Amino acid sequence: MDKAGYRALRVWLALVVLTLVTYAAGRAGLGGRLVISGLLLSVLIKGQMIADVFMGLKGVRSPWRWMVTGWLLVVVTLIGVAFS
């Protein structure tokens, strides 16, 4: 496996771990602003990793990257407002 393949594998494993943490928090019945904020931060991180690695936006010019990051921020903010 080449360097890009190992990077994709590491990112995929990180996505799985973050997803399992989110699942465990839900199964444990955890709640509150701090937990929700942490989970939404993990959603933002996962979305950015997907955009950078699997969508190939890591090396593109700023406008395209900022559009995806802005969209992620808007969605996560709206979800956070809905749950607060």
N, C-alpha and C positions, 0 to 999 in steps of 0.2 A: 504494500500500500504506500502511496506517495504522501508527501507532506500535506497536501490539500485533503486527502482522504482521512488522515489522522485528525486534522483540524475539524472536519465535518463530524467524525466519530465523537470527538471530545464535546463538541457543541451539542450533538444529539444526546449524549449521556447527561450533560448539564440540563437539557430540556426535560429529560425523563426524571431526574432528581427533583427539579423544581416542581414538576407536575405531581410527583408523589408527595412532596411536602404539602402542596395545596390540598391534595386528596386527604392526607392524614389530618390536616387541620379541620377539614369539613367533617370527617368521620368522628373526630374527638369533640365536635360541637363547639369549637373555639369561636369566639366572636369578639366584638368590640372594635373600636376605631384603630387601635394599634395592630391587631391581627389583620383587619381588612386592608389597612395601609400597606402592611408587609406583603400581603397576597397580591395587591394591585401593583406593587413595585416588582414582584416576581413576574407578573404578566407583562409589564413593560420591558423588563430585561429579556424575557423569552421572545417577545415580538421583535425586539431589536436584533437579537441573535439570529432569528429566522431571516429577517430582512438582509442582514449583513452577509451571512454565510450561504444560506440556501437560495436566496433570491439574487445573490451576487452583487449587492449594493455597497459592499465595503470599499471598493475602489472607484466608484463612480463620482461624478461631480456633485457638488453640494446640493443644488436644487432638488434633485431626485431623492437623495438621502434625507434631506430635511422635510420633504413632503411626507415620506413614510413615517418619520419620527413624529412629525406634527400630528398626523392622523392617529398614531398610537397614543399620543398624549391626550388628544381630544376624547378618544374613546374611553381611555382609562379614567380621565377626569369625570366624564359623564357617568360612568359606572360608580365611581366613588361618591359623587353627589347623590346618586339614586339610593345608595346604601347608608348615607349619613342622615 
